[in-house]
Every structure is written in structure tokens, then in C-alpha cells.
Amino acid sequence: MKLTKAEPMSETEQSAPPALPLAVNLQYTRDLSFEVPVGAEIFATLRSQPQIGVNIDVQANRLQDDQMVYEVVLSIKAEAKEAPEKEGGPAGRTVFLTELVYAAVVTLTNPPQELIEPILLVEVPRLIFPYARNIISDVTRDGGFPPIVLQPIDFVALWQARRAEFPEAAGHA
């Protein structure tokens, strides 16, 4: 192997975007629930794939007034119901219900004020979502059902929809 003198970086290499002013201190399962309300009967009577509805919410709370330490909470609720007997009919019984509250404690280091909310409500959930998705998949599989594999979430669109719904809350993460 031949060692050579390092060349100065080109202008395009030097203009790489700066790293996010974010450190993920820890991640944890804050709450996890899995229920099969009907019990074993559902395994004998289920005739087709259940219809699965998923709700996702993201919240961020500052933990200490004098420090930029936040808890970001990703809540996922997945409910499976029996398919309707007739096309367009009402859904049947609840097959299973799972709820996960997955959180991260993060520290922001001198972020620009306009980036605090998008970092907490978009970037952190994007980073922790794969872990939450894995937990949901495992718990549904371990519950005796095919695993739910959540599709990637557009956290930017989720954040923008929330801002449009609650404009007075904008800027307050």
C-alpha cells in the first residue's frame, strides 16, 4: 500500500451540510399493549385477512427548563377487525389491538430556533420509527397473527398536517 500526501478538499467537498445539532441519549418502550378481546375463538372463526387500521401520533416535551433535553414520544395504535360480511358492510369483531408508546430522550445543541420543531417532530421520529415498527411486528407475530409490517411514514407530511390543523401551536414543540 502506498501512502500519498492528502490533497486539499475541493470546494464541493467542503460545502457538505452541517451535522444536526441532535444527540439521541436513549430510546425506550414507554408502554406496550396487545389484546385479543375475543380470545381463542377468533382463531377458529376468522375466515379472511382482517382489516388493519393504524393511527400514529408524535409529541415532544421539554424535560428541563434550563436545558435543551426533550422526550419525543411516538405512539402507534394498530387495530385489526374482521372483514365485513358484505361488500361495504360494517366491520366485524376486533381481532386484535396493539398499542405502543415508544420514546427517545434527546439533547439539542444550539439549534437554530426555526429547526427545533422539525427536528423534534420529524427527524427524531424518523430515527426511532424502525425500532417501533420492529416491536409492532414482533408483538403481532408473537400474538399468533401474521406480523404487521408498517410502511414507512412521511413524518414531514404528518407534521405539516398537524401545523395546518393547529396553527396556534406552531412553533411550540
C-alpha positions as CSV (number, residue, x, y, z in Angstrom):
1,M,0.0,0.0,0.0
2,K,1.4,3.4,-1.0
3,L,0.8,6.4,1.2
4,T,0.4,9.7,-0.5
5,K,0.1,13.3,0.7
6,A,-3.6,14.3,1.2
7,E,-4.9,16.7,-1.4
8,P,-6.8,19.7,-0.2
9,M,-10.6,19.2,-0.3
10,S,-12.4,20.6,-3.2
11,E,-15.0,23.4,-2.7
12,T,-17.9,20.9,-3.2
13,E,-16.5,18.5,-0.5
14,Q,-16.1,21.4,2.0
15,S,-19.7,22.5,1.4
16,A,-21.3,19.4,2.9
17,P,-24.3,20.1,5.1
18,P,-23.5,20.5,8.8
19,A,-24.5,17.7,11.1
20,L,-27.8,18.0,13.0
21,P,-27.4,19.6,16.5
22,L,-29.0,16.4,17.9
23,A,-27.9,13.6,20.2
24,V,-30.2,10.7,20.9
25,N,-29.4,9.9,24.6
26,L,-31.7,6.8,24.8
27,Q,-34.7,5.1,23.4
28,Y,-37.2,3.0,25.4
29,T,-40.6,1.3,25.3
30,R,-42.8,3.5,27.5
31,D,-45.9,1.4,27.1
32,L,-46.9,-1.7,25.2
33,S,-50.2,-3.4,25.0
34,F,-51.5,-6.3,22.9
35,E,-55.1,-7.7,23.3
36,V,-57.2,-10.4,21.6
37,P,-60.6,-9.3,23.0
38,V,-62.5,-12.4,21.8
39,G,-59.8,-14.9,22.9
40,A,-59.1,-18.2,21.3
41,E,-62.5,-18.2,19.5
42,I,-61.1,-15.7,16.9
43,F,-58.6,-18.3,15.6
44,A,-61.4,-20.8,14.9
45,T,-63.8,-18.3,13.3
46,L,-61.6,-15.9,11.3
47,R,-62.3,-16.6,7.6
48,S,-60.2,-13.9,5.9
49,Q,-57.4,-11.4,6.5
50,P,-58.5,-8.8,9.0
51,Q,-58.7,-5.1,8.0
52,I,-56.0,-3.2,9.9
53,G,-56.2,0.4,10.8
54,V,-53.2,2.3,12.1
55,N,-53.0,5.6,13.9
56,I,-49.8,7.4,14.6
57,D,-49.0,10.4,16.8
58,V,-45.8,12.3,17.7
59,Q,-45.3,14.5,20.7
60,A,-42.3,16.3,22.2
61,N,-41.9,17.6,25.7
62,R,-39.0,19.5,27.2
63,L,-37.8,17.7,30.3
64,Q,-35.8,20.5,31.9
65,D,-36.4,24.3,31.6
66,D,-32.7,25.1,31.8
67,Q,-31.5,22.5,29.2
68,M,-32.4,21.5,25.7
69,V,-33.3,18.0,26.7
70,Y,-36.6,16.6,25.3
71,E,-38.6,13.4,25.3
72,V,-40.1,12.6,21.9
73,V,-42.9,10.2,22.0
74,L,-44.1,8.1,19.0
75,S,-47.5,6.5,19.6
76,I,-48.7,3.7,17.3
77,K,-52.1,2.1,17.6
78,A,-53.0,-0.8,15.3
79,E,-56.4,-2.4,15.3
80,A,-57.4,-5.4,13.3
81,K,-61.1,-6.1,12.6
82,E,-62.9,-8.9,10.8
83,A,-63.6,-8.1,7.2
84,P,-67.3,-7.1,6.6
85,E,-69.6,-10.0,5.7
86,K,-71.0,-8.0,2.7
87,E,-69.1,-5.6,0.5
88,G,-69.3,-2.1,2.1
89,G,-70.9,-3.5,5.2
90,P,-69.8,-2.8,8.8
91,A,-66.5,-4.3,10.0
92,G,-66.8,-7.3,12.3
93,R,-65.4,-8.0,15.7
94,T,-62.0,-6.7,16.8
95,V,-59.4,-9.5,16.1
96,F,-56.6,-7.8,17.9
97,L,-55.5,-4.4,19.2
98,T,-51.9,-3.3,19.9
99,E,-50.7,0.0,21.2
100,L,-47.1,1.1,21.5
101,V,-45.7,4.2,23.0
102,Y,-42.0,4.4,22.1
103,A,-39.9,7.3,23.3
104,A,-36.5,8.8,22.9
105,V,-34.7,11.3,25.1
106,V,-32.7,13.7,23.0
107,T,-30.4,16.7,23.6
108,L,-30.3,19.6,21.1
109,T,-27.1,21.6,21.0
110,N,-27.5,25.2,20.0
111,P,-30.1,24.6,17.2
112,P,-31.4,27.4,15.2
113,Q,-34.8,28.3,16.7
114,E,-36.7,27.5,13.4
115,L,-35.2,24.0,13.4
116,I,-36.3,22.9,16.9
117,E,-39.8,21.8,16.0
118,P,-38.9,20.0,12.8
119,I,-36.0,18.2,14.5
120,L,-38.2,17.0,17.4
121,L,-41.4,16.2,15.4
122,V,-39.9,15.0,12.1
123,E,-36.2,13.9,12.4
124,V,-36.3,12.2,15.8
125,P,-39.5,10.1,14.9
126,R,-37.8,9.2,11.6
127,L,-34.8,7.9,13.5
128,I,-36.8,5.9,16.1
129,F,-39.6,4.6,13.8
130,P,-37.7,1.5,12.6
131,Y,-37.4,0.3,16.2
132,A,-41.1,0.9,16.9
133,R,-42.0,-0.8,13.6
134,N,-40.0,-3.9,14.7
135,I,-41.7,-4.0,18.1
136,I,-45.2,-3.9,16.4
137,S,-44.2,-6.6,14.0
138,D,-42.8,-8.9,16.8
139,V,-45.8,-8.4,19.1
140,T,-48.4,-9.2,16.5
141,R,-46.4,-12.3,15.3
142,D,-45.9,-13.4,18.9
143,G,-49.7,-12.9,19.5
144,G,-50.4,-15.6,16.9
145,F,-51.1,-13.5,13.8
146,P,-49.1,-12.6,10.7
147,P,-46.8,-9.7,11.7
148,I,-47.9,-6.2,10.9
149,V,-45.1,-4.6,8.8
150,L,-45.8,-0.9,8.9
151,Q,-44.9,1.0,5.8
152,P,-42.5,4.0,6.1
153,I,-44.2,7.1,7.5
154,D,-43.8,10.6,5.9
155,F,-43.2,12.5,9.2
156,V,-42.9,15.8,7.2
157,A,-46.4,15.4,5.9
158,L,-47.7,14.4,9.4
159,W,-46.0,17.4,10.9
160,Q,-47.4,19.8,8.2
161,A,-50.9,18.3,8.7
162,R,-50.7,18.9,12.4
163,R,-49.5,22.5,11.8
164,A,-52.4,23.1,9.5
165,E,-54.8,21.7,12.0
166,F,-53.5,23.6,15.0
167,P,-51.8,26.7,13.6
168,E,-51.7,28.4,17.1
169,A,-49.5,25.6,18.3
170,A,-46.9,26.1,15.6
171,G,-43.5,26.9,17.0
172,H,-44.2,25.3,20.4
173,A,-42.6,21.9,20.4
